[in-house]
């Protein structure tokens, strides 16, 4: 019974899970930001390429 009570009082597993959740949320935010910037950069390079093709 003492082992069960000791296990229930142990909070280190909960802390590890919380850190894992925070890390995954940060990763999702980074992926979203990179995707948004990547789409914008792609559009910019397409516009420049079209302008250069028209100029020549």
Secondary structure, 3 states (H helix, E strand, C coil): CHHHHHHHHCCHHHHHHHHHHHHHHHHHHHHHHHHHHHHHHHHHHHHHHHHHHHHC
